[in-house]
């Protein structure tokens, strides 16, 4: 029997997937979110629809059926000291907003272990990577100062590999998983904090969910790795796929971004992989391009970054700029990565002018 943990998750869209998996593992989860979301989750739980191998259609998982409790609250209604782990599941620019900023600061001060599931690694996590000059990366963040209170020893990164979205016609407590891969977490510096992650990993692994009278194993596990570089495998995917959904005047699905020019996609992907190896990763920490390209065949929608940009967002996560900045520290550059950064810069500039 595993110990029951109390977990605080900042962000309830993508965060509800991790939260529901942990509640199924028997843990108590509190999602921090907007008032309308708080009301929806507390009234109707989190509803996750996911494809499961060998089962026709989608399997619907309702967090109210979980042995652990999933609830929601506003940022002012929680105290980080009451929790064993905090998961950061919002988009990086959102942490500068009122409410989120204060709560993030309280997490840092409380020295509660924090696990980011953002695509953008927080600055305190980058500080754990030997081949990265953190100071030179600060301007890649919407507001780098929100991370200044953190001790890197209390921060880890979990790659948000599963692809999920909120169906537009559904209530805000519903999330649909498009690609049911695993969350890949790096260990904390502390053995005790890492042991907690491994405990959570084992409890999620043991879950069997009753679907139409049959106990089934659900996909989307939590996998804990000794290497701090494993979550960076997502960088190559983001640069070869997600950010290349963004065109000058329109967006395209991830599948098209990757497969329209497979050779160029492979070249960008392998260049980012080489960069990760240069800063300390092993080849085995990374995901081979062929495996990613095969998975991308099933991604028939534009990335969330592209949808946000073409929806008028004045800020998005800039992993494209971060990768370019880290590469520059090691004398590496790639013309298509420069072009991606320029396209995103231009679109953000347009959006900010319109919002002004």
SULWO-V931585 format. One record per backbone hydrogen bond with DSSP energy under -1.0 kcal/mol. NH is the residue of the N-H (numbers start at 1). CO is the residue of the C=O. If there is no record, write none. Layout:
BEGIN
nh;co
NH;CO
NH;CO
END
This chain:
BEGIN
nh;co
7;28
8;85
9;30
10;87
11;32
17;14
19;15
20;16
21;17
22;18
23;19
24;20
25;21
26;23
27;22
28;5
29;69
30;7
31;71
32;9
33;73
38;34
39;35
40;36
41;37
42;38
43;39
44;40
45;41
47;173
48;61
49;175
50;59
55;52
59;50
61;48
63;46
65;62
66;63
68;23
71;29
73;31
77;74
82;79
83;80
84;6
85;6
86;113
87;8
88;115
89;10
94;91
95;92
96;93
97;94
101;97
103;99
104;100
105;101
106;102
107;103
108;104
109;105
110;106
112;107
114;154
115;86
116;156
117;88
125;122
126;122
127;123
128;125
129;126
132;129
137;134
140;137
141;138
146;143
147;144
148;145
150;147
154;151
155;152
156;114
158;116
159;184
161;159
163;179
165;176
170;167
174;171
175;47
176;165
177;49
178;163
179;163
181;179
183;221
184;159
185;223
186;157
187;225
194;190
195;191
196;192
197;193
198;194
199;195
200;196
201;197
202;198
203;199
204;200
205;201
206;202
209;216
211;214
214;211
216;209
223;183
225;185
232;229
233;230
234;231
235;232
238;234
239;235
240;236
241;237
243;238
245;242
247;250
252;245
254;301
255;299
257;253
258;254
259;255
260;256
265;261
266;262
267;263
268;264
269;265
270;266
271;267
272;268
273;269
274;270
275;271
276;272
277;273
278;274
279;275
280;277
281;276
285;282
286;283
292;288
293;289
294;290
295;291
296;292
298;295
299;296
300;298
307;303
308;304
309;305
310;306
312;309
313;308
322;318
323;319
324;320
325;321
326;322
327;323
328;324
329;325
330;327
331;328
332;327
338;334
339;335
340;336
341;337
342;338
343;339
344;340
345;341
346;342
347;343
348;344
349;345
350;346
351;347
352;348
353;349
354;350
355;351
356;352
END
